[in-house]
């Protein structure tokens, strides 16, 4: 099988590409001018209306579900779960302590001996 030759791009495709680049440059210029003028920014910023109320409702529903689960789960299982969470948090603390010690730029034991080398 002979090696394939790179195909030449037809002039129409290059013209279409040039037109798209020109349109993109113009759109970017318009956006930059609008951003510099401060146009379009709402008084409250880009915050989504009603978002805080939705988060409060979701948190309240989560607290209710946890409360209902707490009533359903037997006390022995709750104690085991609390112990498991405690052990998990102790493990996370140990990993964080290890990581902090590893990344701390403090002294790392004995420094190698420094030797003066005369330059002639």
KAWO-V936678 format. One record per backbone hydrogen bond with DSSP energy under -0.5 kcal/mol. NH is the residue of the N-H (numbers start at 1). CO is the residue of the C=O. Records with the same first field share a line. If there is no record, write none. Layout:
BEGIN
NH->CO  CO
END
This chain:
BEGIN
13->10
14->10
15->11
16->12
17->13
18->14
19->15
20->16
21->17
22->18
23->19
24->20
25->21
26->22
27->23
28->24
29->25
30->26
31->27
32->28
33->29
34->30
35->31
36->32
37->33
38->34
39->34
41->38
42->40
45->42
47->44
49->47
51->48
54->50
55->51
56->52
57->53
58->54
59->55
60->56
61->57
62->58
63->59
64->60
65->61
66->62
67->63
68->64
69->65
70->66
71->67
72->68
73->69
78->74
79->75
80->76
81->77
82->78
83->79
84->80
85->81
86->82
87->83
88->84
89->85
90->86
91->87
92->88
93->89
94->90
95->91
96->92
97->93
98->94
99->95
100->96
101->97
102->98
103->99
104->100
118->116
120->118
END
